[in-house]
Every structure is written in structure tokens, then in C-alpha cells.
Amino acid sequence: MRPFQIILLAVFVIAAIGGLVAFSLFKGTPAGGGPAVLDVWGSFPSSAFSTATADFSGDDFKLTYTEIRADKFEQEFIEALAAGRGPDAIILPSDLVVRHGDKIVPIPLDTLSERKFKDSFVEAAEVFLSTTGAIAVPLTVDPLVAYWNRDRFGAANIARPPRYWDELITGTPRLVVRNRLGQIQSAAVSLGEFRNITNAKEILSALFFQSGGKLVSRLPVQAGGTEGFAVSLEDWANAGSALGFFTEFANPVKKLYTWNRGLPQSHNMFASGDLALYFGFASEYAGLREKNPHLNMSATPFPQTRDSKLTVSFGKTWGLAALKTGKNPGGAIRLGFALADSQRSVTLANALGTVPPLRALLERKQESAAKSVFYEAALQARSFLDPNPTETTKLFQSVVEDITGGRGQLTNGVGDLRSGLERLLR
């Protein structure tokens, strides 16, 4: 038996206490008679991690946390492993599951079963649920929502933000403001192009999810014990309509025309008051408020397709993962369970501006209208098993810009997207 299997005596229990969910572990004496000494790396701010772990007893854990910028995290992680100096655990973002899942110690299914995982955590966190067990304990989820400029909607005589896409189609021509030369001065919605639309890949992914697609699915464990992934070919029937809907907002001959590559980045445009409807993450709320305290904005759920059986959006997730190269995988998994405690989960989410991933917590009434939207959105969120975040961003951009630039057709775009994903999964 491997050392981590001896150490891993934790029992994962979900107990309803006063309407809360608590994650309880076996808290016997750690191996060696002292606390679990762990080096953890992640892109969470050090202040947020410290806040979430402030109540840990020194008898249970002795933690060293290294904060690494999100855009530098993967490269530093790979280089550290190659040099034999990696951490014991990482805070794994959902978009790195495919690339680095093979470096992680899975939590055995007899400790955390598939049913218990799905009953406990939001669906977006299921990217961490492999066929051999959970590769990370979910810590937080950041759902995609819509932010609307109340003044802009009022000026257009529109009473509320769109709940459904057909309402956006009706409202878009009224929300666009043009100057005397006919140029877009104030846009209706951040759809149509890619390079200057913040979160464009995630918005497109949400549209594909709403059309019934998964983009990438897990395969049964292959020979040698490795996990496989495949493009979900059966899900592509409606992908063309989703791609066509997205790009139509950048077509100058269409009535929905509201976006072009000459406009500012959509996040900044919304913050300046020149965009009526912006699609962003829950974690962006505080930053938008800080950029423009006078912006009359509110959060609302990501629009859906009317009469669809699906209510779905996109969400980023992060989980605590124990590395195979770590000196104490069992202790790292215990840390993950400890961080998934209901109170610590709320503390961490509040520090990050995100949402706890525990289903039971999301049923509680929230004190603010924005947080109520975020909690609802977390239950609707799904994540993308991304084969390579950098390369898929380039792929999505190429597909969109070929269409908006007149170089490609929708059918070709869907085929290019499918073949590109297949290439990245090889």
C-alpha cells in the first residue's frame, strides 16, 4: 500500500446541521504525530486563502501558500515539476483539468462517491469528477451572468433586461446609439466579435451548452489507466445556429448589428457607460463598481432560449488537488475537505467575489440582489473540459473572425471548431 493510502483515513460526510452542509473528516493524528505540512500553489490572492484558513488549528495543518498570477500559473507549475520542486497541492482551475489531471491523486470513490459528489456540488464542478474518482475537492464557482445598464435600458423605454434571447433580438435595435455618421457610439450587447469582447470564449461555450452540446466528454479509462477525452460529436447538430446567432451581432447588414472590432474592450465599455448589456463573471462585480461608482448597473441571469428544457450558462470552478509528486497526498486531500466546510466555503467565496459550490448553501436567501443572481447562476453553470486554454482561445477566435471577416461560412466554422478540438485532444 502506498503511503498516501495509509494516510488517507478521511471519511467524507455530508450532514445537514441547521440548514448548512458540513464536510467532516476523520481528524485523527496525522502521519508522524504532527500537523500535515503542505506547500500549496494557486492563483487565489494570498489574502483570500489566509482568510479561509485563519481558523485552522496548528495541530492539523502547517501551510505555506504561494500565489501565482493566473496567466503565469501553468508555466510555473510545469517548470517546477520538471525541476523536481513542485508543491504538494494546487488550486486547480477547471480549464486545466484535461492537461494536468494525470498529475493528480484521485480521491477514491469509496471515500467520495459519484453520487455524493453530484448531490453535494454544483454541476459546473463535475469537471473534477473523473471515472476513477474526484481529482479535486471543489472550492468555489464563478458563474457567467449579465450586467445591465439601467439608465440605457430606461432611455430605450425597455423596462427590464432580457430573460430570453428573443427579447434581446427585439431590444437590440432600440439600445444601439449611433452618431450622425451612423457609427456605433453606444453598443447594445457584447456579442458578435471575439478579440474585443471580454469572455468571448465562455459566452460562446454557454451558447453551445444551451444548444445541447458538451464540446468535450470523458471516455472510459483506457489501457494503462489513463483517462481519455473526445469531442462530443452527437452534440453538434445545433452548434451552427449558436455560432450564427453570436456572429450576427457583428454583421453590418443585419438589424442586430451592434458590434465591431473598432470598439473598446467590452468590459471597459460597460464600465464607462457605453454598453447596455455586458456578459461577465460574478467576480467582476466589485471591479465594475470600483471603476465607475456612479454606474447605474444591476446583475441579471444569463439569457436563455425560450421554451427550452435547458436552463444553462457557463461557470469557472477551482478545486484543491493533491499532486502525485507531493510528499503528503493524504494530508492534501484532508486539506481540500477542510476547505470545503460550509463556513470556510462561504468565507472564501466572499473574499473572491465568487459563489460556494455546495448545493445546500445556494438554497439560502441572500442579502443582496446581485448575490441572489450569482447564487442562482451557479446552479445553472456548466464547465468546459478544455484541452488547452490558450489554443482553444485561438481556435474560437479564428472561427469567429473567419465568419465576421467574410472568409468562412457557418458550416465551415463548425467543422473547423470540431476538427480543432479533436487535434488538441490527440
N, C-alpha and C positions, 0 to 999 in steps of 0.2 A: 504493500500500500504506500502511495506517495505521501510525503509529509503534509501536503495541504489537505489530503483526505482525512488524516488523523486530526488535524487542527479543526477542520470544518465539522463541528458538532452542533452548529446552529440549527434551531428549529424555527421555521418561518410561520408565525401565527397571526392571523387577522382577527382582531377582537373588537367588537362594537362596544365602546365604552362611552356613555353619554353622547352618543351620536357621532363619535370620532372613530377613526380607524387607527389602531396602534400596531406597529410591527415589532414583535417581541422575539428576541433571540435568546438562545441559551447563553448565559453570561457566566460560565464557569471560568476558572483561572486560565488565562491564555497560555499557550505553549511557552515553557521556560519559566513559568511562575510570575511573569510580569506583564505589562501592557503590550499590546500589539504596536510595534514600532513600524511606521509606514511612511513612505515618501509618495506623495500624491501630486500628479500634474494635471492641470486643466486650464481652460480659458476663462473660467469664472473669476471675477475680481477677488483678490485676496480678502478684501473686507467682507464680501458676501460669504465666502467659505468660513471665515473666522466667526462670523455671526451665527452661522448654522451649527458650528461645532463648539460654541462657547460653553455649553453645559456638560461637555464630555468629562468624565472622571479621568484623572491621570492614571487610575488603576486599569482602565480599559484600553485607552489608545494614547500613543505618543506620535503626533502627526507633524510632518513637515510638508507644507503646501507650496508648490511653485506655480505661479500664474504666468501663462504664456499667451501672447496675443493669438486670437482665433486664426488669423491668416498666416501665422508662423507655426502653429501648433504641430501640424502633421510633419513638417520637415524636421523640426527639432526632435520630435518623437522618434522618427525613423533613424536619424543620425545617432541619437542616444542609444537605441537598441543595437545598432551596428557597432558602436564603440563599447558595448557591454556595461553601460552606466545608466540604464533606463530606470524609471520609477517602479514602485510596487503596484501602483494602481493609477488609472487615468479616469478623468471625467470624459467619457466617450460621447461625442456628438453623433446624432443619428446618421449623418451623411458620411461617416467614416466606418460604419458597421461592415459593409461589404469588403472594404480594403484591409481592415485590420481585425476582423473577427477571429481569424485564425491565431492571433497572438494572445487570446484571452482565455482564461479558465472559465468554462461554463458552470453555472450553478446547477447541480444535479436536479433532475425532475422530481426525485423523491424528496427533495428539500423545498423546491418551489415548482409545483406542477404547472402545466399549461393552463389548466382550468383556474387555478388560484391566481395565476398571473393575470389572465384576462378578466377575471372577476374583480381584481383589485386595481388595475391600472387602465388608463385611457387607451384607446385603440392606437393612437399615434406611437405609443411606447412599444407596440408589438414588433417593431423593427429589431428590438433586442431579444426577441423570443425565437431562438433557433430550434432546429429539430432535436438537438441534444441537450437543450436547457437554455436558461436565460444567460446571455453573455454580459449583462449589466443589470444592476438594480436601478430602475427609473428614478430620477431625482426631480426633474421639472420638465414642463412642456411650455412652448411659446407658440400660441396659435396665431394664424393669419386672420386678420379682421379687416373691416373697412372703417376708415375715418372720414367723416363728412364735415364740410364747412357749412355751418348752419346759416350764415349770412348769405352765402352763394345760393343755397337752395331757396332761401326766402326771397331773394331777388328774382329768382326764376319762377316764383309762385308755385314751388313744389313743397308740399307740407312735410314730407318725411323722406328718409333715404330709401333706396330701393331694397326690397327684400328679395325680389326675383329679377332675373336678367331682363325679362321683357319690360319691366318698369324702368330699368336703366336705358334700354333702347328708346323708349318713349321720351325719357327726360333728357337724354344727351344733347339733342339739338337746342334745347332751351337753356342748358347750362353752359354751353360754349360762348365765350365772349371774343369778338373779333374787332380789330382796329379798322380804321377807314380804308385800309388797303386790303382788307379781307384776311389778314394774318391772325393766327390764334394768339390772343393776348392772355386769355384765361381759359384753361382747359376744363373739360367736364370730368374725365376719369383717366387714371393711369393704366391704359390698355393700348395695345397696337404695335409698339416697337419694343426693343429689348435693351439697348445699351444705355438709355437714359430713363429707364423705368426700374426703380428700385424694387427688388424682389420679383423680377420678371419670371425667372425660372420657377419659383414657388407658386406664383399666380397661375402659370401655365399648368403646372403639376396639379393644382387644385381643380382646374377645368377638366383635365384628363380624368381625375378621380370622379368628378361629377358625371362624366360620360360613361362611367363604369369601368374605367381602366385602373390597373395597378402599376403599369410601366414595367416593374421588375418583381418577380416572385421567387421564393425559395424553392429549391429542389430537395428531394431526399438526400441524406448523406451518401456521398459517393465512395467508391473503393478507396481505402486509405484513410477513411474517417473525415475527409474534408467536405465542407458544405458547398453545394452548388447553387447558382442563381441563373435565371433565364428571363428573357423578355416575355411578357405576358401577351403572346400573340393573339389570344382569343379576345383580348380587351380593346383591340384597335378599330373595331367597326365604326365607332363614333368619334375617333380621335380627329379625323379630318374636320368635322363640324366644330369641334372645340378650338382647333387651330385657326379655322376660318373666322370664327367669332372674334377671337383675340385680335387677329391682324386687321379686321375690317375697320377698327377704330383709327387706323393709320392710312386708310385709303382715301385720298382727297376727292374722289368722285362719289363717295358714299355719304349718305346723310349722317352717319355716325362719326365722320371724320372729326377727331379732336386731338390727335397727337402726331408729332413728327420728331425727327432726330435733332432738330434745331432747338427744341425746348430744353429748359434746365432739367436736372435730375428731379424725378417726381417727388422724392422726399422733401427736397428743398423748396420745390414749387408749392407743395401743400403748406409747408411751414410759413411761406411768405404770403399765403392767402390767395394764390393764383391757380389753385386746383380744387375743384369741388369735391371729388371723391378719390381717396388715396387708399391703396391696399398695402397694409403694413402689419407688423407683428405687435403683439401686446407689449413687448419690451420697448417699443419705440414711443409709447405714450408719454412717458416722463420727458424724453428728449424733445419731442414736439412741443410740449408745454414750455419747456425751458427756452427753446429757440424763439418762440413767439407767445409770451404770456397773454397777449390780447387776442389771440386767435380763438374765434368762437367755434370750437370743434367738439364733436362727440364721437364715441365709438359705436359701431353697429355690426351685426354679424355679416360675414362674407356672403354675398348674394347667392341664391340657389336657383335651380331650374324649376319652374312652376310645374306642379303635378308629378314631379319625380318622386320615386320611392326612396331616393338617396338624399340625405342631408349631410354634406361632407365639405370639408375645407382642408387646409394644409397646416401642419404643425411641426416645428423642430422639437426634438427631445434630446436630453442628455441623461446618461446613467453612469453609475460608478462601476468600473470594470477592473477585475483583478488580472494582472498580467502573468503569463506562464513563466516569464523570466524574473518575476518578483520573488523576494525572499520569504514572503508570508502571504500566499494567496488566500488562505483561510481567514486570516485577520482582515485582509482587504474586503472580502465578501461580508464579514461581520460589520465592517465599517459602512458598507453600502446599505445593509439592512438598518443600521442605526440611523443613518441619514434619512431613510425612508419613513422614519417615525412621523406620525401625523403632524405633531407640533413643529418638528425641525423642517419638515417639508414645506409648511406654511411660512416659516421664518426665512428659508432660502428663497422661496418664490417672491416674497415681499421685498427681499434685498435685491433681487434681479429684475423685478417688474414682470415676472412670468407667472405661471399657474402651477399649483401642485398637481402631480399626475395621478393622485389617488381618487378613484371614482367617488367614494363616500364623502370626501371633502367638498367635491364640486356640487353636491346637493344643498349645501348650506347657503342661506341668503347672504349676499354681500352688502357692504355698507355704501358702496358707490355704484353708480350706473355703469361706469366703464368696467369695473371689475366684474359685474354681473355678466356683461357681454363676453369678457375674456373667459370666465368660467364655463359659460355655455359653449363658446367656441372650442374650448379644449376637448369637450366631449364629442365634437364633430370632426376633430382634426385627424388626419392621416399623415403618415410619413412615407417618404420615397426611399427605397433601397437603392441608394445612389452608388453606381460602380466606381465613380471617380468625380468628385465635386467640381474640380477645375475643368476637366474635359467635358463633362455634361453641360456645364455653363456655356462653353464654346459651341457645343453641338446645338443646344437650344437656340443660341443667338444666331448661328449660321442658318438654321431652318427658318426662323422668323424673318431675318433680313433678306434671305433669298426671295421670300414671298413679297414682303413690303417693297423690295427693290425691283420687283418685276422680273427677277431671274428664275423663279420657280413657281410651280403650281402646288396646290394643297396636297394632291395625291403624291407628288414627288416629295413634298415636305414630310409627310407621314412616313413614307418609305425610308427617307434619309434618317429620320429620327430612330426608327426601328433598327435599321442596319447599324447606325452609330452606337446604339446601346448594346447591340449584340457584339460589336467589335470590342467595346470596352469591357465586356464580361468575359472575354476569352482569356 
